[in-house]
Amino acid sequence: MLATLIIELSLALYAICRYKMTALTRLIILMLLALATFQLSEFHVCTGYGLKAEDWSRLGYVAITLLPPLGLHILHILAGRPKRKLIVGAYATMIGYVGFFLLYKPAFIGYQCTGNYVIFQIGARPALAYGIYYYGWLFSALYFGVKWANQLIKEGNKAYTRLQMVRAMVVGYLVFLVPTALANSISPATRRGIPSIMCGFAVLFALILTLYVLPRSSAIRIRGKTS
C-alpha cells in the first residue's frame, strides 16, 4: 500500500511540475490523487493511525467513486469529442454516491485486513447498487474508447496522436480489470476485496496516464472546459 501510494503521489507531483495545466492535465492529476488517497485510506484502516477505520473507509470510497467519471471525461477530451449528457450523468451519479458514503452513517458495517488487500464491508443492497454504478461507467468508458478509436482510424494521419492516446486509455482500463477478473476466477474469495485489488493493479493505469498519455497530449488541441 505504501509503495503504491508513493508511486502515485510521485506521478502526481511529476505531472504538476512537468506539464502545462490544461483541462486534461488537471483531470489526470485528480485521478492520480484519488488513487493515492485510496491507498492511504487502506493503510490507515489496517494500522489504526489517526481517524477511526470507519472514517478512513469513507474517505477511501469517496476517492474511488471519483474514478469512473474522471476516466470517461478524459476519454472525451483525448478523442476530441464534445462534452455530452453522458458526462453530466456520470458526475451526477458520482455526487450521489459521494454524499451516501459521507453522510449515511451505517454505510460501512465492518472491514477486514488480509495479507494482500482490505475487505470493506457494506450492506448487500448498497454494494449491488454501487457495483452497477462502478462497473457501468467503467464498461461505458471501454465501449466508447473502442468506438472512438475505430472512428479515429478512419480520420487518418491527422488523428494519429489522438488514436494512440485513446488506445492507451483502453489498455489502461484492461490492465487492472483483466488481472482483477483473473484473480477472482482463480480464488472466488478475493471478490470480497475487489476495490482493494483493483486499485492495486490501477497503479499500472497511473503509469500509462502519466508517462504515455500526458507527453503526447501537447500535440493535440485541448479545448478546456468544452472538451
N, C-alpha and C positions, 0 to 999 in steps of 0.2 A: 504493500500500500504506500509506504513512504517513498520507495523508488519510483513508482508510477506518479505519485504526487510531485516529486522533484522534477521528473521529466516534463510533465505537463505545465508546471509553473515556469520552467526554463524556456519551454517553447513559447509560452505567452509573452514572457519578457523579451525574448528574441524578436517576436513579431512586432511588439511595441517599439522596440529600438530600431529595427531594420527596415520596416515597411511604412509607406505613406498611409495615413489614416483615411482610408476610403470606407464606404459602407461595407464592402466585403471584408476588409481587414478587421473592422470592429466586430462583425458577426463571428468571424473565426476566433478572435481573441476571447469573446464572450463564451464561445463553445469550449475553448481550452480551459478557461477559468471554471466553468461549470463542471467539467470532468475532474479537474483538480479538487474542487470543493467536495465532490462525492468521495474521492479517495481520503480527503482529510476527515470527513464525517465518519467513514468506515473505521479509520484508525482510532478515532476518539471513542466510537462506540465500543471497540474492543479493549481499549486501555482505561476508559473511565475518567480521562482527564477533562477538566473544565465543566461543560454543561452535562446534564443528565443524558443518558443514552437515548432516551425518547426524543430529546431536543436535537441531538445530532442526527437522529434518523429523519426527523422532519426536514432539517437543512439539506441532508443528502438527497432526499426525494424531491425537494424543490429544485435542486440543482439539475438532476437528470430529467425532470419534467420540461426543462427549457430546451433540451437537445433536439427532439424531433422537429419542432417548428423552425429552429435555427438552421438545421440541415436543409430543410425544404426551401427556406429563404435563400440560403447560399446557392443552392442549385438554380433557383430562378435567376440570380444575378449572373452566375457563370454561363448559363445558357443564353443570356441576353433576352429573357422573356419578361414582359411587363408584369408588374405585381397583379395578382389575381385574387378573387374572393377566397380561393383555396388557402392562401397565406393568412388572410384575416381570420378564416375559420380555425386554422391551426393555432394561431396565437390566442384566439378566444377560448378554445378548449384548454390551452395551456394555463391561462389565467384562472380558469375554473378549478383545475387540479392543484395549482399552487395555493389557492385560497383554501381548498379542502385540507391539504396537508398542514397548513399553518394554523388554521382556525378550529378544525374538528379534533377535539381532544382524544376521543377513542380511536383515532385513525390507526395508531400502531398498538398492537396487543402484545408485542414482545419482540425479541431479537435473539440471535444465536451466533456466536463467533466460532468458526471452524478453522482448520489449519490453513485453508486457502481462500476462503471467502466468508462474507457475512450474510446471514439469512435475516431479512427484515420481514416481520410477521404483521400483516394487516388482515382485516376481515375478508372473508371469501368473496362477497359481492363487490366490495371496493377493489379488490385485487383483480377480479374479472373485468370490471369496467376500465380499470387503469391499463390492463393488458391490451384491451381493444384500442384505447387511445394511443398507447405507445407503439404497438406493432402496426396499427392502422396508418399512422403518419410515417413510420419508417418504410413500410412497403409502398406507400404512396410515393415517397421520395425515390425509391428504387424504380418504380414504374415510370415516373416522369423522367428520371435520369436516363433510362434506356430509350424512352420515346424521343427525348430531345437530342440524344446522341445520334440516333438514326436520322433525325431531321438535319442536324448539323453536317452529317456526312454528305447529304445532298447539296449543301451550300458550297462545297468545295474548299479550296485552299484558304479563302478569306475567313472561314470559320474554324480553321485547323486548331488554333490555340484554345478556343472555347471547347472544342471537341475533346482535346486532351484533358482539360480540367474536369469536364463533366464525367468523362470515363473514370478519371481518378476518384471522383466522389463515389461513383458506383462501386469501384473496387474497395474504397474506404469503408463503405457500408458492409460489404461482403466479408472483409477481414475480421469483423467482430461478430457478425450474425452467423456465419458458417461455423467457426470454431465453437461458438456457444451451442449451436444446434447439435454438433457432433458430441460435445461433452454431455449434453442432456440425453442423447441417444445411447451413449455408452454407459452412463450412470444416471438413471432417472432421478435419483435422489438430489442431483445438482439442480433440478428445476426449481427447487425452493430458493436457490441463491442466484437466480438469473440476473437481476440487476447488478449484483456484485461481479459476477463472472463476465457479463457483457462489457461492463465498464473497464474491467481489467484488460480485455482484448482491445478496447477502444483506444488505448494508447497508440496502437498502430495507425488508427484513423487520424489521431492528432499529428503524428509524424507526417502523414501524407498531406494533410492540410497545410502544415507549416513549411515543409521542405519541398513540396512539389507544386501545390496549387498556388500559394502566395507568390513564389518567384515568377510564375507565369502570368499572374493577374495584371502586372504592369503593362502587358502587351495588349490588353483589351480596354475598351472604354467602359468604365464603371459609371453607371448613371445614378449613383447615390440613392436617395430615397425613392426614386421612381423605378428602380430596378426590380 
